[in-house]
Amino acid sequence: MISLSVLSVFVPTFFMVSLTPGLCMTLSMTLGMTIGVRRAMWMMLGELVGVGLVAVSAVIGVATLMLRYPEVFAAFKWLGGAYLIYLGVMMWRSKGRMAIPDASDAAPSVTPMQLIVQGFVTAVANPKGWAFFIALLPPFLDAGRPMAPQLAVLVGMILTLELTCLLIYAGGGRTASRFLRRDGNVRLLNRVAGSLMVGVGVWLALG
């Protein structure tokens, strides 16, 4: 297994990295604004599956294959980024499934599966996530011990820390939306959330 001395370094390191604003955290904050923390957890589910896949793949060498065929990875990034930009533009115009309706008791009608896919694509298509796991995860693994149990523990810790940070950002977005809703600024809220979503899409496509 993994020693406590390794975990004492691993946990704060990965927590601070996860807490740093990035693609997934910005997306979580945006969804916290528009659909609330509870429904945003569907996106978090997809994002955590993607993060776990990237972490394991980075260790077993799939990252090398991705780097060998960069055109496939680039196409995946552009498609994911274009979709997020489209959603952001629709939100900015107060249209589409994710925009907040003018009626205070209405909620965006985005489905759980759409949110899961959105989170998964954002996590897997993020090149900084791949680089991060390739650089930081292997040093915490002991080559002299069985790899699977070590990787299971570390990935479990990563997902726990990631979920904690996603909830923090979604909660912050929800708090901000309440202040804007209180003054009846639903259109402004849609434009703020839409602008953030477009920013995430551009960041994903060009990152």
ZICORKA-V986392 format. One line per field, one symbol per residue. ss: DSSP state (H for helix, E for strand, C for the rest). burial: b if it has 9 or more other C-alpha atoms within 8 Angstrom, else e. A space follows every 10 residues. Layout:
ss = ???
burial = ???
This chain:
ss = CCCHHHHHHH HHHHHHHHHC CCHHHHHHHH HHHHCCHHHH HHHHHHHHHH HHHHHHHHHH CHHHHHHHCH HHHHHHHHHH HHHHHHHHHH HHCCCCCCCC CCCCCCCCCC CHHHHHHHHH HHHHCCHHHH HHHHHHCHHH CCCCCCHHHH HHHHHHHHHH HHHHHHHHHH HHHHHHHHHH HHCCCHHHHH HHHHHHHHHH HHHHHHC
burial = eeeeebbeeb beebbeebbe eebbbbbbbb bbbbbbbebb ebbbbbbbbb bbbbbbbbbe ebbeebeeee eebbebbbbb bbbbbbbbbb bbebbeebbb beeeeeebee ebeebbbbbb bbbbbbeebb ebbbeebbee beeeeebeeb bebebebbbe bbbebbbebb bbbbbbbeeb beeebbbebb bbbbbbbbbb bbbbbee
